[in-house]
Amino acid sequence: MSTPDRLHLAARIHFALLRRYSENVGVTTLLADGDTAREALWVCDASGDNELMTLARRFRAAPARRALMPLAPGAATRPLR
């Protein structure tokens, strides 16, 4: 699961790339961190556009997943009621 900040940044990158370059990079594609996501972030970096460069930097810095809270001892073995 992505953090809300990372999701928000992915949406902003999506619309900024769409507006500036007519490139439709999906939010889920950006969140997947695959080759297409890396390429989109490289485009942001190389664009010379302060907004895109800042969004790419912040996206990379945002945690990809929330840390899971450890269960209390024995919690996984208790039946659900």
PyMOL commands that set and color helices and strands:
alter all, ss='L'
color gray80, all
select helices_A, chain A and resi 4-21+27-32+35-46+50-61+75-77
alter helices_A, ss='H'
color red, helices_A
deselect
rebuild
show_as cartoon
